[in-house]
Amino acid sequence: MKTKRLIKKIEIYLKLTGQATTPEILEYVNNNTAHGSTPNAIGNVLSKNRQFEKCGMEKIVGFNGGTYEVQSWKIND
């Protein structure tokens, strides 16, 4: 049941934004639910559900000044 609510929240956010990175989705879910979620749970839901589609990688600047790549997602048409 918890996964269904998480999928619904992610779906709502991606419909609003069109596409978003994994950290952006995590921030939205954590700000709009009572208990939030973990990065691993978000990643599992996004990668294992066919309604979400990968649409590239984006570079993000970390706290220490280094850069790393994160996955960008959208709703599968």
Residue pairs with C-beta under 8 A, 6 or more apart in sequence:
3 45
5 33
6 29
6 37
6 41
6 42
6 45
7 45
7 49
7 51
9 28
9 29
9 32
9 33
10 25
10 29
10 42
10 45
10 46
10 52
11 51
11 75
13 20
13 25
13 28
13 29
14 20
14 25
14 52
14 73
14 74
14 75
15 75
17 24
18 74
19 55
19 72
19 73
19 74
20 28
20 72
20 73
20 74
21 58
21 60
21 70
21 71
21 72
21 73
22 39
22 42
22 43
22 46
22 70
22 71
22 73
23 39
23 60
23 70
25 42
25 46
25 73
26 37
26 39
26 42
29 36
29 37
29 42
30 36
30 37
45 52
46 52
46 71
46 73
50 76
51 75
51 76
52 73
52 74
52 75
52 76
53 73
53 74
53 75
53 76
54 71
54 72
54 73
55 72
55 73
55 74
56 71
56 72
57 69
57 70
57 71
57 72
58 69
58 70
58 72
59 67
59 68
59 69
60 67
60 68
60 69
60 70
61 67
62 68
